[in-house]
Amino acid sequence: MSLFVVIGTLTETGVIEDISALFVKLGGNSLFGMYSIIVWGSVIISAFIDNIPYVATMLPVVQGIAAMMGCDAHVLYFGLLVGATLGGNLTPIGASANIAAIGILQKEGYEVKATDFLKIGVPFTPSSPSSPATSTAGSCGHKLRERPVLTAIGFRRMRPATGAEFS
């Protein structure tokens, strides 16, 4: 609850708007540039802090960025989600699952050093968000063309026991 009080205070005092303006100044009017800044900034920050309070704090910032750029916030929200999720893969403390997994491994007699974890996390993390970033090219201020991602795919409802289609 106190996290939301802090976010509300930052919003009411104009700090969120100032942070949004700083991002817009850095990224310009390029949707791809802004998406990249949000993704990579989120990767770095989420590698060291819990992603839930980070995302909760950044949601109004991203909303402000989209409003200032005149574009739909959903693409930028997706960038925030991608970066915050993948940032947890970078370090052993980046995600609760990492801490739990290391604890289980230690309980089973395996030693997991931070350097061992980083040998896997560092190469994996930068390669992961590269693919989604390429699909957001465009610039804000213009009406974005909506393109279907999955086309001509029909989903059939199948009966679990027989594999026959429902009619």
Contacts in CASP RR format, 6 or more apart in sequence:
PFRMAT RR
TARGET T0000
AUTHOR 0000-0000-0000
METHOD contacts of the structure
MODEL  1
MSLFVVIGTLTETGVIEDISALFVKLGGNSLFGMYSIIVWGSVIISAFID
NIPYVATMLPVVQGIAAMMGCDAHVLYFGLLVGATLGGNLTPIGASANIA
AIGILQKEGYEVKATDFLKIGVPFTPSSPSSPATSTAGSCGHKLRERPVL
TAIGFRRMRPATGAEFS
3 53 0 8 1.000
3 56 0 8 1.000
3 57 0 8 1.000
4 56 0 8 1.000
6 57 0 8 1.000
7 16 0 8 1.000
7 56 0 8 1.000
7 57 0 8 1.000
7 60 0 8 1.000
10 16 0 8 1.000
10 57 0 8 1.000
10 60 0 8 1.000
11 17 0 8 1.000
11 60 0 8 1.000
16 60 0 8 1.000
16 61 0 8 1.000
16 64 0 8 1.000
17 64 0 8 1.000
19 61 0 8 1.000
20 61 0 8 1.000
20 62 0 8 1.000
20 64 0 8 1.000
20 65 0 8 1.000
20 67 0 8 1.000
20 68 0 8 1.000
21 68 0 8 1.000
23 34 0 8 1.000
23 37 0 8 1.000
23 38 0 8 1.000
23 61 0 8 1.000
23 65 0 8 1.000
24 34 0 8 1.000
24 65 0 8 1.000
24 68 0 8 1.000
24 69 0 8 1.000
26 37 0 8 1.000
27 33 0 8 1.000
27 34 0 8 1.000
27 37 0 8 1.000
28 34 0 8 1.000
28 69 0 8 1.000
29 69 0 8 1.000
29 139 0 8 1.000
29 140 0 8 1.000
29 141 0 8 1.000
30 138 0 8 1.000
30 139 0 8 1.000
30 140 0 8 1.000
31 69 0 8 1.000
31 71 0 8 1.000
31 75 0 8 1.000
31 136 0 8 1.000
31 137 0 8 1.000
31 138 0 8 1.000
31 139 0 8 1.000
31 140 0 8 1.000
31 144 0 8 1.000
32 133 0 8 1.000
32 136 0 8 1.000
32 137 0 8 1.000
32 138 0 8 1.000
32 139 0 8 1.000
34 65 0 8 1.000
34 69 0 8 1.000
34 76 0 8 1.000
34 140 0 8 1.000
35 75 0 8 1.000
35 76 0 8 1.000
35 79 0 8 1.000
35 133 0 8 1.000
35 136 0 8 1.000
36 133 0 8 1.000
38 58 0 8 1.000
38 62 0 8 1.000
38 65 0 8 1.000
38 76 0 8 1.000
38 79 0 8 1.000
38 80 0 8 1.000
38 83 0 8 1.000
39 79 0 8 1.000
39 80 0 8 1.000
39 82 0 8 1.000
39 83 0 8 1.000
39 129 0 8 1.000
39 132 0 8 1.000
39 133 0 8 1.000
40 83 0 8 1.000
40 129 0 8 1.000
41 83 0 8 1.000
42 54 0 8 1.000
42 58 0 8 1.000
42 79 0 8 1.000
42 80 0 8 1.000
42 82 0 8 1.000
42 83 0 8 1.000
42 84 0 8 1.000
42 87 0 8 1.000
43 83 0 8 1.000
43 84 0 8 1.000
43 86 0 8 1.000
43 87 0 8 1.000
43 90 0 8 1.000
43 125 0 8 1.000
43 126 0 8 1.000
43 129 0 8 1.000
44 87 0 8 1.000
44 90 0 8 1.000
45 54 0 8 1.000
45 84 0 8 1.000
46 54 0 8 1.000
46 83 0 8 1.000
46 84 0 8 1.000
46 85 0 8 1.000
46 86 0 8 1.000
46 87 0 8 1.000
46 88 0 8 1.000
46 90 0 8 1.000
46 94 0 8 1.000
47 87 0 8 1.000
47 88 0 8 1.000
47 90 0 8 1.000
47 91 0 8 1.000
47 94 0 8 1.000
47 125 0 8 1.000
48 91 0 8 1.000
48 93 0 8 1.000
48 94 0 8 1.000
49 94 0 8 1.000
50 94 0 8 1.000
50 96 0 8 1.000
51 84 0 8 1.000
51 85 0 8 1.000
51 87 0 8 1.000
51 88 0 8 1.000
51 94 0 8 1.000
51 95 0 8 1.000
54 84 0 8 1.000
55 80 0 8 1.000
55 81 0 8 1.000
55 84 0 8 1.000
58 80 0 8 1.000
58 84 0 8 1.000
59 77 0 8 1.000
59 80 0 8 1.000
62 73 0 8 1.000
62 76 0 8 1.000
62 77 0 8 1.000
62 80 0 8 1.000
63 73 0 8 1.000
64 73 0 8 1.000
65 73 0 8 1.000
65 76 0 8 1.000
66 72 0 8 1.000
66 73 0 8 1.000
66 76 0 8 1.000
66 140 0 8 1.000
67 73 0 8 1.000
69 140 0 8 1.000
69 141 0 8 1.000
70 140 0 8 1.000
70 141 0 8 1.000
71 140 0 8 1.000
71 141 0 8 1.000
71 144 0 8 1.000
72 144 0 8 1.000
75 136 0 8 1.000
75 144 0 8 1.000
78 132 0 8 1.000
78 136 0 8 1.000
79 129 0 8 1.000
79 132 0 8 1.000
82 128 0 8 1.000
82 129 0 8 1.000
82 132 0 8 1.000
83 129 0 8 1.000
86 125 0 8 1.000
86 128 0 8 1.000
86 129 0 8 1.000
87 94 0 8 1.000
87 95 0 8 1.000
87 125 0 8 1.000
88 94 0 8 1.000
88 95 0 8 1.000
88 98 0 8 1.000
88 125 0 8 1.000
89 95 0 8 1.000
89 98 0 8 1.000
89 121 0 8 1.000
89 124 0 8 1.000
89 125 0 8 1.000
89 128 0 8 1.000
90 118 0 8 1.000
90 121 0 8 1.000
90 122 0 8 1.000
90 125 0 8 1.000
91 98 0 8 1.000
91 114 0 8 1.000
91 117 0 8 1.000
91 118 0 8 1.000
91 121 0 8 1.000
92 98 0 8 1.000
92 99 0 8 1.000
92 102 0 8 1.000
92 112 0 8 1.000
92 114 0 8 1.000
92 117 0 8 1.000
93 99 0 8 1.000
98 117 0 8 1.000
102 112 0 8 1.000
102 117 0 8 1.000
105 112 0 8 1.000
106 112 0 8 1.000
138 144 0 8 1.000
156 165 0 8 1.000
156 166 0 8 1.000
157 165 0 8 1.000
157 166 0 8 1.000
158 164 0 8 1.000
158 165 0 8 1.000
158 166 0 8 1.000
159 165 0 8 1.000
159 166 0 8 1.000
END
